[in-house]
């Protein structure tokens, strides 16, 4: 089964309510997975980075402006990284380290955050190198949650997938990307390279 709800409907009261919903998803997920090719995974975003992202969402969709409240909720959701009860396997595309969100100062802070949090026991963070060969066709990012659900964020809608056969394909796709991904010191070197780039900016 696939569920699709337009963002303007889901965000009709602003960004705070949906952040509450996402907090519940993460609290209920003991072992989650995320593939995010072009931006930083929301649960690792700095406050400054998240503020830029949610400001762009509000301005683009024309929904009520409660950016500060939405950012506060996004920061609250990050507690799952520190409570000792959850684990997340996260793959960022190397492009995510260079997609300009808020300019060099914001990006420097974000790279420093990644370098710090890559050591968290609750997190397996990998970077998919730009030129890595992956044994699956290019695809948009997605999250996989406990309880049998994958989630996509598209331009106009959020999409939830619950069909077991489709979920199995998402697991297969994540594993294919993972085999081409750099972890540990190799991932840290890619993040450090991006930090150097933004320091020059």
Secondary structure as UniProt FT lines:
FT   STRAND          2..6
FT   HELIX           7..10
FT   TURN            11..13
FT   HELIX           16..28
FT   STRAND          31..36
FT   HELIX           42..44
FT   HELIX           47..61
FT   HELIX           67..77
FT   HELIX           78..81
FT   STRAND          87..93
FT   HELIX           94..97
FT   HELIX           104..117
FT   TURN            118..119
FT   TURN            121..122
FT   STRAND          123..128
FT   TURN            130..131
FT   STRAND          142..145
FT   TURN            146..148
FT   STRAND          149..153
FT   STRAND          157..161
FT   HELIX           164..179
FT   HELIX           184..200
//
